[in-house]
Amino acid sequence: MASPSCASTLPWTPAFSGSSSSPRLQTRRSTSLVIVAQGKVKKYRQVILMDDIEEVGGKKGDMMKVRAGFYRNFLLPKGKATLLTPDVLKEMQLEQERIEAEKQRVKEEAQQLARVFETIGAFKVPRKGGKGKQIFGSVTSQDLVEIIKSQLNRDVDKRLVEVPEIREVGEYVAEIKLHPDVTARVRLTVYAK
């Protein structure tokens, strides 16, 4: 039997499998976990709202910066917002230009109608007469709307017509708000029949 001191002097015998002609050293393989840094995580997202959202106090079409989780878990699944990309931004600008062109067209139509009202002269309003210049009843915005409909074949909302208080025969000026920026002045001639 060999003594312990004798074992240390023996040549090292590697453990191997297979034939003795090509000994392979047994090595330990350790699996290593490689961590790759992806950069800073985006905490916020630039989005365009597709609907009015009370939670963030935004209206449809607003561009907002919201937390990434709020976008991912709430806004995106419900279709209430989309990410702000160059394509979406371009599409939004085209839509805005189309809306502005439509607003301009409506304003021009209102201005044209206002010119028609102002150049037509006075609308004649017959009323039953009383003593002197007095008339029975008064002239209302509904009366003016009906006269415009019968003479010009144009529909005008009576809520947009402002008629002064008329209780006598004479000439008056009424105003019709055709557009937020356009108000037509219409002359009325009230006479007793």
Secondary structure, DSSP 8 states (H G I E B T S, - for coil): ---HHHHTTS-------S-TTS---------------------EEEEEESS-BTTTTB-TT-EEEEEHHHIIIIIHHHT-EEE--HHHHHHHHHHHHHHHHHHHHHHHHHHHHHHHHHHS-EEEEEE-B-STTBBSS---HHHHHHHHHHHH-----GGGEE-----BSEEEEEEEEEETTEEEEEEEEEEE-
